[in-house]
């Protein structure tokens, strides 16, 4: 049995869906994503459940690859971020004291100084509870919103991301912890010997500094990463304190876990410095049969055409031009798209899915395993994965909003706590305290 306790994070997206494309259509889902009170409520619920953190995924465009426009994706309620997550983080920080608060921000569209400043500000006003999910972005539709015709190749995007991270760290470290003096009698506001220029210069980023924001309670935000390619995993191993991953099942999780932990060690870090958290969709019922009925009903809300539109957005290919009844193995796809398609339908090749079947498979949870059962059996499944070294904990995604989180924190969390594998109280004040990490 593992000595450490599991980590739990919540996946949020300020729009109609998270991973399950039918979420907004469920009768119990409150489509109140434009209401700040709804986000305050979710933050309180998750904090009562002692979650390490919540984080917002984000997409800076409305996907329009399917059918030559955004009608299907927008009209049918696809995956999108209708609000910027940063103001939501600030709102949620005001009504909580312990839970970590994460936001997804792309290094491809924002300068390091801007990123360092806004994240240091949020980390300060939250008393050290901010995480930054570092992404490089991949959609051309996002690039065009920021005045770019296209994105650089993947290798260059990761090079830029690492330069941005290095620049941000140099800016954050420009203020020593006790630089802010506020000595009224002596008239000393800041000890200027303890504030330094960054003078950072690399191939892709330059920033002089110093940062305008004093050192935050954590020193710098916790770094999240979700790299899946070989290069992405190397970046995650060097920088990630939390790694978010989508894996189909236990064996996939174990393989990813062992690979990434090895890369963490090769990067000169301790394995425990990086928490690896696969995403799961829990569907809970009072009995096993009720839980299965809920799963069946939830999955009946999936829209095949919307699944195709979201796949088109993710892969940058228009799947509306292919017949729905044709096996995906027979589609005439660009090799790069075909490789990504293999990931989407990983583990289903033997079934020889048609395009429509693949779209529905993808739309039920976007690769995220559905963990179905009573609170006790859900806890059994989580405990098995955790103790089998498939993960260090989980990213919990909702199928009903906010009901999935309410039900999970009321029923599954107490069971995990009873078994001694999840905390009953927060160990400190910062997110790093909760993760038991030091910068």
Buried (B, 14 or more C-beta within 10 A) or exposed (E): EEEEBBBBBBBBBBBBBBBBBBBBBBEEBBBBBEEBEBBBBBBBBBBBBBBBBBBBBBBBBBBBBBBEBBEBBBEBBBBBBEBBBBBBBBBBBEBBEBBBBBBBBBBBBEBBBEBBBBBBBBBBBBBBBBBBBBBBBBBBBBBBEBEBEEBBEEEBBBBBBBBBBBBBBBBBBBBBEEBBBEEEEEEEEBEEEBBBEBEBEBEBBBBEBBBEBBBBBBBBBBBBBBBBEEBBBBBBBBBBBBBBBBBBEBEBBBEBBEBBBEBBBEBEBEEEBBBBBBBBBBBBBEEEEBBBEBBEEBBEBBBBBBBBBBBBBBBBBBBBEBEBEEEBBEBEBEEEBBEBBBBBBBEBEEEEBBBBBBBBBBBBBBBBBBBBBBBEBBBBBBBEBBEBBBBBBBBBBBBBBBBBBBBBBBBBBBBBBEEEBBBEEBEEBBBBBBBBBEE
